[in-house]
Amino acid sequence: QVHLVESGGGLVQPGGSLKLSCRVNGMILSVFWGNKFAWYRQAPGKQRELLASITGRSTDYTDFVAGRFTISSDNARKSVYLQMNGLKPEDTAVYYCSTRYSGQDLWGPGTQVTVSS
């Protein structure tokens, strides 16, 4: 059974950086490499929004994070990362990793990111 687990969230000051990790358990390497993974976030009272996605070496970003956030993956660790720089208070949210597998959308439990002085 495939499941996702995010980590790396926390409290950071404005202008700071965090690197989120998403460990993908139960997926064979050949499937991991070809699968699309995405990072989303959801702030209190707001809808969940897409931030970035990666398939193999191909990446895509939502306009409002391009240049600040970088998505990457590590096949050996079967993990997907989100490097976030220049964080702002409005980046405060729960961050989720997601992928589609066997016809189902899979989500991790999320990791809280709080940007505050």
C-alpha positions in Angstrom: 0.0 0.0 0.0 1.4 3.4 -1.0 1.2 6.2 1.5 2.9 9.6 1.8 4.4 11.3 4.8 5.4 14.9 4.9 7.9 16.4 7.3 10.0 19.5 7.8 7.4 22.1 8.7 7.8 24.4 11.6 8.0 28.0 12.8 10.2 30.4 10.7 10.7 34.1 10.7 9.7 36.2 7.6 12.4 36.0 5.0 13.5 32.6 6.3 13.7 29.2 4.6 12.4 25.7 5.1 12.8 22.4 3.2 9.8 20.1 3.3 10.1 16.4 2.6 7.6 13.9 1.4 8.5 10.3 1.9 6.7 7.9 -0.5 6.3 4.5 1.1 5.3 1.3 -0.8 5.9 2.5 -4.4 8.4 0.7 -6.6 11.2 2.8 -8.0 10.2 2.6 -11.7 6.7 3.8 -10.8 8.1 6.6 -8.5 10.2 7.9 -11.4 7.3 8.2 -13.8 4.7 9.4 -11.4 3.6 13.0 -11.0 4.0 14.4 -7.5 2.7 17.7 -6.3 2.9 20.0 -3.3 -0.3 21.8 -2.2 -1.1 24.0 0.8 -4.2 25.0 2.7 -4.4 28.1 4.9 -7.2 28.5 7.5 -10.4 29.4 5.9 -9.0 29.0 2.4 -9.1 26.4 -0.3 -6.3 24.0 -0.9 -4.0 25.4 -3.6 -1.4 23.8 -5.9 2.1 25.1 -5.5 4.4 22.9 -7.7 4.6 19.5 -9.4 7.3 17.2 -10.6 7.4 14.2 -13.0 10.8 12.7 -13.4 13.0 15.8 -14.1 10.1 17.9 -15.4 8.9 20.6 -13.0 6.0 23.1 -13.0 5.2 26.0 -10.6 2.3 28.1 -9.8 3.1 31.7 -10.6 3.0 33.0 -7.1 5.7 30.6 -5.9 8.0 30.6 -8.9 11.4 31.9 -8.0 10.9 31.3 -4.3 10.0 27.6 -4.1 11.9 24.7 -5.7 10.5 21.2 -6.1 12.9 18.2 -6.4 12.9 14.5 -5.9 15.4 11.8 -4.9 14.9 8.4 -6.4 17.2 6.6 -3.9 15.1 7.9 -1.0 11.8 7.9 -2.9 11.2 11.3 -1.6 9.9 14.6 -3.0 11.1 17.9 -1.6 9.9 21.5 -1.5 12.6 24.1 -0.8 11.0 27.3 0.3 12.9 30.6 0.4 11.9 34.1 1.2 9.0 33.0 3.3 6.2 35.4 4.0 3.5 35.4 6.7 1.0 34.6 4.0 2.8 31.4 3.3 1.5 30.1 6.7 -0.5 27.0 6.0 -0.6 23.2 6.2 1.5 21.8 3.3 0.5 18.5 1.6 2.2 16.2 -0.8 0.0 14.4 -3.3 0.2 11.8 -6.1 -2.2 9.7 -8.2 -1.8 6.0 -7.9 -4.0 3.1 -9.1 -6.7 5.6 -10.0 -6.7 7.2 -6.6 -5.5 10.6 -5.4 -3.2 10.0 -2.4 -2.5 12.6 0.2 -0.2 12.8 3.2 -1.4 14.1 6.6 0.4 17.4 6.0 3.0 19.5 7.8 2.3 22.9 9.4 4.4 25.8 8.3 4.1 29.0 10.3 5.8 32.2 9.2 5.9 34.8 12.0 8.2 37.1 13.8 
